[in-house]
Amino acid sequence: MYCMVAPKFKQFELPKKILTQLYELTGGPEAYKGFIIAYCDEKGTPVVYTTCDSQITESGLIKCMENYLAEYTQNGYEIGQESE
């Protein structure tokens, strides 16, 4: 009888190259570059990456996320449901 052993994977991390490319695509050459990414890893642990060119850009993105989450909570969206 053979016993199956669960495969061991390295913990997933977004490659730095992808994050750098995303940052370069988010704004103009001199200002307003930045992003916030949230996802869950294979263990269900939430991961948040953020890179911004300034405190103003970061504050704007945070406010945008707050508004999104407030609307999401208020409207009770379900997974897969699109907002109008």
DOTI-716305 format. One record per atom (N, C-alpha, C): residue number from 1; atom name; x, y, z; chain. Coordinates in steps of 0.001 Angstrom, whole numbers, always signed. Last residue first. Layout:
! DOTI-716305
NUM, CA, X, Y, Z, A
...
END
This chain:
! DOTI-716305
84, N, -22941, +47849, -11075, A
84, CA, -23416, +48628, -12226, A
84, C, -22901, +50037, -12131, A
83, N, -20932, +44979, -10351, A
83, CA, -21580, +46235, -9962, A
83, C, -21973, +47001, -11222, A
82, N, -21555, +41482, -10637, A
82, CA, -20934, +42693, -11130, A
82, C, -21704, +43911, -10657, A
81, N, -20871, +38651, -8713, A
81, CA, -21875, +39637, -9089, A
81, C, -21159, +40909, -9516, A
80, N, -18853, +37066, -7760, A
80, CA, -19257, +36878, -9140, A
80, C, -20296, +37890, -9619, A
79, N, -20075, +37029, -4489, A
79, CA, -18961, +36721, -5374, A
79, C, -19498, +36468, -6775, A
78, N, -22460, +39627, -3908, A
78, CA, -22016, +38255, -3770, A
78, C, -20868, +38036, -4749, A
77, N, -23002, +42687, -2099, A
77, CA, -22648, +41941, -3299, A
77, C, -22231, +40523, -2953, A
76, N, -24245, +44548, -310, A
76, CA, -24275, +43103, -93, A
76, C, -24000, +42295, -1329, A
75, N, -24205, +47266, -252, A
75, CA, -25038, +46628, -1273, A
75, C, -25082, +45114, -1159, A
74, N, -22427, +47773, +1872, A
74, CA, -23783, +48325, +1890, A
74, C, -24703, +47586, +924, A
73, N, -20054, +46532, +1002, A
73, CA, -20718, +46103, +2234, A
73, C, -22184, +46536, +2256, A
72, N, -19505, +48031, -1299, A
72, CA, -19603, +46574, -1360, A
72, C, -20375, +46039, -168, A
71, N, -19270, +50588, -229, A
71, CA, -20331, +50291, -1200, A
71, C, -20572, +48787, -1284, A
70, N, -17021, +50191, +1405, A
70, CA, -18267, +50662, +1993, A
70, C, -19448, +50341, +1068, A
69, N, -15106, +49441, -501, A
69, CA, -15504, +48494, +539, A
69, C, -16813, +48900, +1209, A
68, N, -14940, +51845, -2010, A
68, CA, -15310, +50577, -2634, A
68, C, -15828, +49591, -1587, A
67, N, -14050, +53642, -49, A
67, CA, -15336, +53849, -723, A
67, C, -15834, +52557, -1365, A
66, N, -11549, +52490, +560, A
66, CA, -12562, +52660, +1608, A
66, C, -13942, +52818, +994, A
65, N, -10287, +52749, -1936, A
65, CA, -10562, +51413, -1395, A
65, C, -11625, +51478, -296, A
64, N, -10130, +55562, -2033, A
64, CA, -10857, +54829, -3072, A
64, C, -11229, +53434, -2579, A
63, N, -8436, +56012, +129, A
63, CA, -9801, +56542, +154, A
63, C, -10672, +55820, -874, A
62, N, -6111, +54789, -876, A
62, CA, -6737, +54277, +352, A
62, C, -8184, +54747, +433, A
61, N, -5570, +56446, -3060, A
61, CA, -5884, +55032, -3278, A
61, C, -6580, +54424, -2057, A
60, N, -5051, +58870, -1715, A
60, CA, -6141, +58774, -2681, A
60, C, -6550, +57334, -2939, A
59, N, -2782, +58162, -224, A
59, CA, -4013, +58572, +471, A
59, C, -5221, +58474, -451, A
58, N, -957, +57687, -2338, A
58, CA, -1340, +56605, -1435, A
58, C, -2637, +56932, -700, A
57, N, -773, +60277, -3411, A
57, CA, -1265, +59174, -4233, A
57, C, -1742, +58026, -3350, A
56, N, +314, +61586, -1144, A
56, CA, -962, +62032, -1729, A
56, C, -1579, +60908, -2569, A
55, N, +2765, +60370, -769, A
55, CA, +1743, +60208, +267, A
55, C, +361, +60594, -268, A
54, N, +3970, +58938, -3876, A
54, CA, +3841, +59998, -2873, A
54, C, +2750, +59650, -1861, A
53, N, +4122, +56720, -5435, A
53, CA, +5170, +57711, -5602, A
53, C, +5111, +58814, -4551, A
52, N, +3598, +53467, -3987, A
52, CA, +3103, +54771, -4443, A
52, C, +4267, +55747, -4537, A
51, N, +2571, +50249, -3491, A
51, CA, +3701, +51065, -3924, A
51, C, +3120, +52345, -4491, A
50, N, +1599, +47424, -1685, A
50, CA, +1325, +48806, -2048, A
50, C, +2625, +49500, -2412, A
49, N, +16, +44344, -1217, A
49, CA, +1187, +45052, -1723, A
49, C, +761, +46470, -2029, A
48, N, -1200, +42093, +1097, A
48, CA, -1423, +43401, +478, A
48, C, -74, +43974, +63, A
47, N, -2772, +39035, +1691, A
47, CA, -1512, +39703, +1379, A
47, C, -1853, +41014, +688, A
46, N, -4361, +36747, +3892, A
46, CA, -4434, +37946, +3062, A
46, C, -3049, +38588, +2901, A
45, N, -4124, +33269, +3659, A
45, CA, -3625, +34451, +4350, A
45, C, -3727, +35666, +3434, A
44, N, -4711, +30913, +2458, A
44, CA, -5832, +31769, +2818, A
44, C, -5423, +33022, +3568, A
43, N, -2625, +29519, +1502, A
43, CA, -3073, +29146, +2846, A
43, C, -4258, +29993, +3310, A
42, N, -2019, +30698, -910, A
42, CA, -2546, +29338, -929, A
42, C, -3022, +28846, +424, A
41, N, -3125, +34125, -283, A
41, CA, -2184, +33106, -734, A
41, C, -2811, +31724, -620, A
40, N, -5286, +36599, -1564, A
40, CA, -5049, +35555, -561, A
40, C, -4060, +34552, -1124, A
39, N, -4694, +40124, -2174, A
39, CA, -5065, +38779, -2584, A
39, C, -4832, +37818, -1425, A
38, N, -4517, +43433, -3280, A
38, CA, -4836, +42530, -2167, A
38, C, -5240, +41182, -2743, A
37, N, -2610, +46193, -4163, A
37, CA, -3099, +44880, -4576, A
37, C, -3360, +44063, -3322, A
36, N, -2433, +49455, -5125, A
36, CA, -2655, +48608, -3955, A
36, C, -3237, +47309, -4495, A
35, N, -169, +51749, -6737, A
35, CA, -1181, +50713, -6732, A
35, C, -1280, +50090, -5352, A
34, N, +1081, +54561, -8683, A
34, CA, +886, +53771, -7483, A
34, C, -196, +52734, -7642, A
33, N, +1823, +57853, -9692, A
33, CA, +2017, +56412, -9885, A
33, C, +1738, +55706, -8571, A
32, N, +1725, +60639, -9775, A
32, CA, +488, +59870, -9645, A
32, C, +656, +58391, -9964, A
31, N, +4412, +61764, -11950, A
31, CA, +3509, +61833, -10801, A
31, C, +2352, +60849, -10908, A
30, N, +6110, +61521, -14173, A
30, CA, +6572, +62298, -13019, A
30, C, +5657, +62232, -11795, A
29, N, +4925, +59956, -16153, A
29, CA, +6355, +59814, -15881, A
29, C, +6817, +60515, -14603, A
28, N, +1709, +58779, -14845, A
28, CA, +2578, +59537, -15731, A
28, C, +4037, +59415, -15317, A
27, N, +891, +55364, -13882, A
27, CA, +768, +56814, -13887, A
27, C, +1715, +57452, -14874, A
26, N, +1127, +52554, -14056, A
26, CA, +12, +53148, -13326, A
26, C, -105, +54658, -13400, A
25, N, +3285, +51236, -15166, A
25, CA, +2100, +51413, -16008, A
25, C, +991, +52232, -15342, A
24, N, +5116, +50989, -13108, A
24, CA, +5459, +51853, -14238, A
24, C, +4253, +52135, -15134, A
23, N, +3769, +49065, -11527, A
23, CA, +3995, +50429, -11022, A
23, C, +4273, +51388, -12179, A
22, N, +4001, +46828, -13201, A
22, CA, +2686, +47373, -12871, A
22, C, +2810, +48813, -12394, A
21, N, +6780, +46465, -13140, A
21, CA, +6107, +46775, -14398, A
21, C, +4734, +47383, -14149, A
20, N, +7116, +45841, -10413, A
20, CA, +7788, +47014, -10987, A
20, C, +7110, +47432, -12284, A
19, N, +5640, +43468, -10247, A
19, CA, +5243, +44629, -9445, A
19, C, +5872, +45914, -9983, A
18, N, +7141, +41867, -11985, A
18, CA, +5738, +42161, -12300, A
18, C, +5266, +43389, -11533, A
17, N, +9575, +41762, -10588, A
17, CA, +9532, +42314, -11942, A
17, C, +8107, +42703, -12329, A
16, N, +8973, +40408, -8239, A
16, CA, +9297, +41844, -8165, A
16, C, +9202, +42501, -9544, A
15, N, +6256, +38100, -8333, A
15, CA, +7623, +38466, -8727, A
15, C, +7824, +39983, -8727, A
14, N, +4395, +37393, -5457, A
14, CA, +4383, +38024, -6773, A
14, C, +5823, +38404, -7123, A
13, N, +4945, +34269, -3968, A
13, CA, +5113, +35714, -3895, A
13, C, +5053, +36253, -5310, A
12, N, +4024, +31281, -2340, A
12, CA, +3921, +32139, -3518, A
12, C, +4150, +33597, -3149, A
11, N, +6212, +29048, -787, A
11, CA, +5175, +30065, -590, A
11, C, +5197, +31025, -1775, A
10, N, +6792, +26020, -2550, A
10, CA, +7306, +27262, -1977, A
10, C, +6141, +28230, -1813, A
9, N, +5085, +23013, -1648, A
9, CA, +5341, +24104, -2570, A
9, C, +5975, +25262, -1820, A
8, N, +4992, +19637, -1368, A
8, CA, +5408, +20835, -653, A
8, C, +5800, +21890, -1680, A
7, N, +2220, +17394, -1738, A
7, CA, +3398, +18072, -2273, A
7, C, +3710, +19329, -1462, A
6, N, +1373, +14899, +627, A
6, CA, +1002, +16171, +7, A
6, C, +2264, +16867, -508, A
5, N, +1829, +11569, -154, A
5, CA, +2306, +12689, +635, A
5, C, +1931, +13966, -104, A
4, N, +127, +8534, -27, A
4, CA, +390, +9767, -767, A
4, C, +791, +10866, +195, A
3, N, +1356, +5364, +439, A
3, CA, +790, +6514, +1146, A
3, C, +1129, +7764, +350, A
2, N, +544, +2188, -844, A
2, CA, +1315, +3420, -939, A
2, C, +580, +4538, -217, A
1, N, +843, -1178, +0, A
1, CA, +0, +0, +0, A
1, C, +890, +1244, +0, A
END
